[in-house]
Amino acid sequence: MAELVAAVTQEGRRGAFWLPRLRDLQDALGVEDRPAGQILTDAATLEDLLYAAPRDNFADFYLLTVDPQQRAEQNRRFTAAAETLHAALSGRDQDRG
């Protein structure tokens, strides 16, 4: 989760729409005074909202850098982090793109 927040933060204005949503998700996962099942349910609900729009949802977000080779690797890691988060919250495979 921290990797996703950091990557979107580095995108500046491009990430401005997604950053508060990711921070809400990060905060939901950091709650310690609730049962783990409820924490995961709440976080999964917030994660679902990232992908709720039929277009221009979080699946369409990508990272930009000057070097195209670096861009490809950064986006591979970014996508892997998003997929890992999704798998942890949903427990199922699902193509988001």
Secondary structure, DSSP 4 states (H G I P E B T S, - for coil): -HHHHHHHHHTGGGGTTTHHHHHHHHHHHT--SS-HHHHHHHHHHHHHHHT-SSSSSGGG-----SSHHHHHHHHHHHHHHHHHHHHHHHSS-----
